[in-house]
């Protein structure tokens, strides 16, 4: 229940801040709110899934260690995905088009009907 209250407060504060500032500040505020929501929900998920304790100093350091490991693993996965995307062959192939479809595309490309 508390998590929904925190999320609602963040959204309300964001809406009020957006109403008060200029456009360039609005984007920055929206990014900060989204980052805060991401950090809050992901921290909640990590604490609940790993049954961690936030009431002691040792528990807090353990949460920080697990959470930074989780973030590092996420960035490592993004790095691998980006590398795989860059390594793909993005060349032009018409293997999935039929002759009729490729003629239509060619006609549109060169302005013929």
C-alpha positions in Angstrom: 0.0 0.0 0.0 2.8 2.4 0.8 4.4 1.9 -2.6 1.2 3.1 -4.3 1.2 6.1 -2.1 4.8 7.0 -3.0 4.1 6.5 -6.7 1.0 8.7 -6.5 2.9 11.4 -4.6 5.7 11.4 -7.2 3.2 11.7 -10.0 1.3 14.5 -8.3 4.5 16.4 -7.6 5.6 15.9 -11.2 2.3 17.2 -12.6 2.5 20.3 -10.4 6.2 20.9 -11.3 5.3 20.6 -15.0 2.6 23.2 -14.7 5.0 25.6 -13.1 8.1 25.4 -15.3 9.1 26.1 -18.9 9.3 23.4 -21.6 13.0 22.6 -21.3 12.6 22.1 -17.6 9.5 19.9 -18.1 11.5 17.3 -20.0 14.1 17.2 -17.2 11.4 16.9 -14.5 9.7 14.1 -16.4 13.0 12.3 -16.8 13.7 12.7 -13.1 10.3 11.4 -12.1 10.6 8.4 -14.4 14.1 7.7 -12.9 12.7 8.0 -9.4 9.8 5.6 -10.2 12.3 3.1 -11.8 14.6 3.2 -8.9 11.8 2.9 -6.3 10.0 0.0 -8.0 13.1 -1.9 -8.9 14.5 -1.5 -5.4 11.1 -2.8 -4.0 11.3 -5.7 -6.4 14.8 -6.6 -5.4 14.1 -6.3 -1.6 10.9 -8.5 -1.9 12.3 -11.1 -4.2 15.5 -11.6 -2.1 13.8 -11.2 1.3 16.3 -8.5 2.3 16.2 -6.5 5.5 16.4 -2.7 5.4 16.2 -2.2 9.2 19.9 -2.7 10.0 23.1 -1.3 8.6 24.3 -4.7 7.5 21.0 -5.3 5.8 21.2 -1.9 4.1 24.7 -2.7 2.7 23.5 -6.1 1.6 20.6 -4.4 -0.3 23.0 -2.0 -1.9 25.3 -4.8 -3.0 22.5 -6.9 -4.5 20.9 -3.9 -6.2 24.1 -2.6 -7.8 24.8 -6.2 -9.0 21.3 -6.3 -10.5 21.9 -3.0 -12.2 25.3 -4.0 -13.5 23.9 -7.3 -14.9 21.1 -5.3 -16.6 23.7 -3.0 -18.3 25.8 -6.0 -19.3 22.7 -7.5 -20.9 22.0 -4.2 -22.8 25.7 -4.3 -24.0 25.3 -7.8 -25.3 22.0 -7.0 -27.1 23.5 -3.8 -28.6 26.5 -5.8 -29.9 24.2 -8.4 -31.4 22.1 -5.8 -33.1 25.2 -4.1 -34.6 26.6 -7.4 -35.8 23.4 -8.3 -37.7 23.3 -8.1 -41.5 21.0 -5.2 -42.2 21.5 -5.3 -46.0 18.7 -5.0 -48.5 17.3 -8.4 -49.4 14.1 -9.0 -51.2 13.8 -12.6 -50.1 10.5 -12.0 -48.2 8.8 -10.1 -51.1 7.0 -11.7 -54.0 7.7 -10.5 -57.5 4.3 -8.6 -57.5 5.1 -6.8 -54.2 8.6 -5.9 -55.3 7.3 -4.4 -58.5 4.8 -2.3 -56.5 7.5 -1.1 -54.2 9.7 -0.3 -57.2 6.9 1.6 -58.9 6.3 3.7 -55.8 10.0 4.3 -55.4 10.4 5.7 -58.9 7.0 7.5 -59.1 5.3 5.1 -61.5 1.7 4.0 -61.1 
